[in-house]
Amino acid sequence: MHNPFKSPERYLLYGDISSKAGHMLSLPEVSDFFAKLIQRVAPKSYQQALGEVYVTGKFLENFSGDQVRFLARSFGVPGNHLGQQSHGFRWPYGPVAVITPFNFPLEIPLLQLMGALYMGNKPILKVDSKVSIVMEQMLRLLHDCGMPVEDVDFINSDGKTMNKILLEAKPRMTLFTGSSRVANKLADDLNGKVKLEDAGFDWKILGPDVHEVDYVSWVCDQDAYACSGQKCSAQSMLFMHENWSKTSLMRQLSDLAARRKLEDLTIGPVLTFTTEAMLGHMKKLLQIPGSKLLFGGEELENHSIPKVYGAIKPTAVFVPIEEILKGENYELVTKEIFGPFQIITEYKDNQLPLVLDALERMHAHLTAAVVSNDPLFIQEVVGKTVNGTTYAGLRARTTGAPQNHWFGPAGDPRGAGIGTPEAIRLVWSCHREVIYDVGPVPHKWQIPPST
């Protein structure tokens, strides 16, 4: 659709569109409309839904004015002789696909879609059909803000139909956010022409220095159970130094989880796991020696949620660190349950190598948190782990993902990013080198004799 040599005025067009759309999302009546629309299709509290709208609006503001043009910044290198220069450009792929999940019906598809458009691609967008009305309304808003209607193709379909379309259309790049199983299938089907943000079994370590137990407890509850645990960055496993077990941390975690209720959607339906599946997983974990149920482990009461979805109380299961590392247990313990479910374990000073071993063996390296104000401890953990988005310090969390920093996995060449200029360039553009060699031709030259 555009590149540094073709229709460059479209960089300015998308700066204007982003400015207008960001302003629209800042209007109370518009942000309230989208927050309530998100609530109609995704089980979130109003504050969680409104936070998604806020982050999306700030992203659009970030890429207003000349910022889209700056995404395509090039560089030049002097050549070997007069008249020669080489230039590196960020180049769009052309036809691309964007496939996003249900858990963030506005933020994930909008940020990735706009990144594709900023760089000059022509995207087809598929959002999980359970929640696609949110992006359908957002596309209408973008049209109203000046986006040409032909710039984006929007489709509602099941997965099999979309897979057939991709195989026939052969997009030059496909961004997929979702399960590892589907991600790996797409990588095979599309000959590796993918960028992926797949599953995240995300961890948090509480270091040996104990501070602000009330605050850390609240953050742990938010990370594990906000949006009913259906965030790709949700806290799946908590490694707690033994010093924390001597505090009120565990009692506070249980009390905070007990405050969540279906009435205000601080706990709600799980859209990808049934109640039976989650409780069955819990029972398998409780067969591991030394494991125990810390809280939860029951179906929600007084609800009419269909059985095809899940409905359980916020749940935590303790498993000893030594048992986690055993070959027969590790895969079970690190299975991602996309719901209000977490594993908690404890380690001693001399067991940090066991913790680091458990982290290294995980197949997904999306988000992580190191809760400590000890710089040497932070260096030790960060230096020996690989998660793409890692929060470190007393206020560390796993579910930050605002619009002001990179968010994405690490350790996989297919890994995608979201939210920042670096993420947009990585996912939605490739490198093209143009070497100018205009002369002058030297006066004395000859074709070397053949050998």
Secondary structure by P-SEA (a helix, b strand, c coil): ccccccccaaaaaaaaaaaaaaaaaacaaaaaaaaaaaaacccccaaaaaaaaaaaaaaaaaaccaaaaaabbbbbbbcccccbbbbbbbcccccbbbbbcccccccaaaaaaaaaaaaccbbbbbcccccaaaaaaaaaaaaaaccccccbbbbbccaaaaaaaaaaacccbbbbcccaaaaaaaaaaacccccccccccccccccccccaaaaaaaaaaaaccccccccccccccccccaaaaacaaaaaaaaaaaacccccccccccccccaaaaaaaaaaaaaccccccccccccccccccccccccccbbbbbbbccccccccccccccccccccccccccccccaaaaaaaaaaacccccbbbbbcccaaaaaaaaaaccccccccccccccccccccccccccccccbbbcccaaaaaaccbbbbbbbbbcccccccccccccc
